[in-house]
């Protein structure tokens, strides 16, 4: 599928979705949101893709909602994204339910909608120049796209309240200290570092990788007994797979396994 606001590509087993409005700091207008949802579905359906990277072109990851374009409605109070507001709420759920792990490669500012998209990713790697900010209250809006669910689970309720209530920007260094991002690297090393991690993950057996993602998130809101049962069922499925036999054989033969997702 061709996109106007995104660059989507697949190299080997890694899919990349890149916000591509660098002149607007990758601000998200109605079309960008629609295309982002379509791109998520596209990569999720591709059985060859085992890991997804989300990043931005130019100086920013995403500056969030394109307020300039959004307010070009019949009146100043009419936001052009309002007609697709219901579909926007599905973005964090789509990302959570995607089979592949998702890595946010934060090349610059992640604000508003860009901030919430980053939160919905499974792993966040930030450039030293990245800044993260949730400025919703400053423009008369509430946090959205699952941010009130994801943020407290990442950094704790007290720190989440601080960031949301003040709308202050967080540097990459502070984001690492509070657990908001996994790693911080120099700007010129970000792409390579992200790709290296994505490659390492892509080398894992696809079925247990998908099941592990589901199990980890399910465990956040589950009871121990329920979670143990899910693990047992998942393990039973893996024991019957060709990839399990390949993994064990490769281990005994002291070589790298070649997993086929079967």
Secondary structure as GFF3:
##gff-version 3
##sequence-region A 1 262
A	DSSP	beta_strand	6	11	.	.	.	ID=ss1
A	DSSP	beta_strand	14	19	.	.	.	ID=ss2
A	DSSP	three_ten_helix	22	24	.	.	.	ID=ss3
A	DSSP	alpha_helix	30	45	.	.	.	ID=ss4
A	DSSP	beta_strand	51	56	.	.	.	ID=ss5
A	DSSP	beta_strand	60	62	.	.	.	ID=ss6
A	DSSP	alpha_helix	67	70	.	.	.	ID=ss7
A	DSSP	three_ten_helix	82	84	.	.	.	ID=ss8
A	DSSP	alpha_helix	85	88	.	.	.	ID=ss9
A	DSSP	alpha_helix	91	97	.	.	.	ID=ss10
A	DSSP	beta_strand	101	106	.	.	.	ID=ss11
A	DSSP	beta_strand	109	111	.	.	.	ID=ss12
A	DSSP	alpha_helix	113	120	.	.	.	ID=ss13
A	DSSP	beta_strand	123	127	.	.	.	ID=ss14
A	DSSP	beta_strand	131	133	.	.	.	ID=ss15
A	DSSP	three_ten_helix	136	139	.	.	.	ID=ss16
A	DSSP	alpha_helix	147	155	.	.	.	ID=ss17
A	DSSP	alpha_helix	157	166	.	.	.	ID=ss18
A	DSSP	beta_strand	170	171	.	.	.	ID=ss19
A	DSSP	alpha_helix	172	177	.	.	.	ID=ss20
A	DSSP	beta_strand	183	185	.	.	.	ID=ss21
A	DSSP	three_ten_helix	187	189	.	.	.	ID=ss22
A	DSSP	alpha_helix	190	202	.	.	.	ID=ss23
A	DSSP	alpha_helix	206	218	.	.	.	ID=ss24
A	DSSP	three_ten_helix	219	221	.	.	.	ID=ss25
A	DSSP	alpha_helix	224	239	.	.	.	ID=ss26
A	DSSP	alpha_helix	242	252	.	.	.	ID=ss27
###
